Each structure stands twice: as C-alpha cells, then as structure tokens.
Amino acid sequence: MKITLKRSVIGRPGYQVKTVQALGLKKIGQTREVSDTPAVRGMVNTVKHLLEVQE
C-alpha cells in the first residue's frame, strides 16, 4: 500500500503529528510503501484527511 502526505501537519493535534511520523512521512509529497496490516490501517485511518492512499 502506498501512502503520500498531501497536507501539512502544522497546527494539527500532537497525536496526528506523531502518527504521520510513525508512518515514516516527513515532508509534503513524500511517498512511502507500507505493509497492509491492521495496525497500519488504523494509523492511516486516523490521519486519512492528510494522506492519499493507493492500494
């Protein structure tokens, strides 16, 4: 599963910032390929408004 950070984490609650960091994303436009596990799905669901997800 590919995830891309599309929106900034500036001004977001701390838990959302930490979730994006845990997914390995630092900059807008950065793409990362992650395994499709329930834990990762939960993290993606928490910040889905900041990400673009491709299966």
C-alpha positions in Angstrom: 0.0 0.0 0.0 1.4 3.4 -1.0 0.7 6.5 1.2 1.6 10.1 0.3 1.5 13.1 2.7 -0.7 15.6 0.9 -1.4 18.2 3.7 0.8 19.8 6.3 0.7 18.7 10.0 1.3 22.2 11.2 -1.5 23.2 13.6 -2.7 19.6 14.0 -3.1 17.8 17.3 0.0 16.1 18.6 -1.3 12.6 18.2 -1.8 13.3 14.5 1.7 14.6 14.1 3.1 11.6 15.8 1.0 9.2 13.7 2.3 10.8 10.5 5.9 10.5 11.8 5.3 6.8 12.8 4.2 6.1 9.2 7.6 7.4 8.1 6.5 10.6 6.5 8.2 13.9 7.0 7.6 16.2 4.0 4.5 17.1 1.9 4.6 15.0 -1.2 6.7 12.2 0.3 5.5 8.7 -0.6 6.2 5.6 1.3 5.2 2.0 0.7 3.9 0.3 3.9 2.6 -3.2 4.6 -1.2 -3.6 4.8 -1.7 -4.7 8.4 -4.5 -3.8 10.8 -2.1 -1.6 12.8 -1.0 0.4 9.8 -4.7 0.6 8.6 -5.6 2.1 12.0 -2.9 4.7 11.7 -3.8 5.6 8.2 -7.5 5.9 9.2 -6.5 8.3 12.0 -4.9 10.8 9.6 -6.7 9.9 6.3 -7.6 13.6 5.7 -3.8 14.4 5.4 -2.9 11.4 3.2 -3.5 10.0 -0.2 -3.7 6.2 -0.1 -3.2 3.8 -3.1 -3.9 0.1 -2.6 
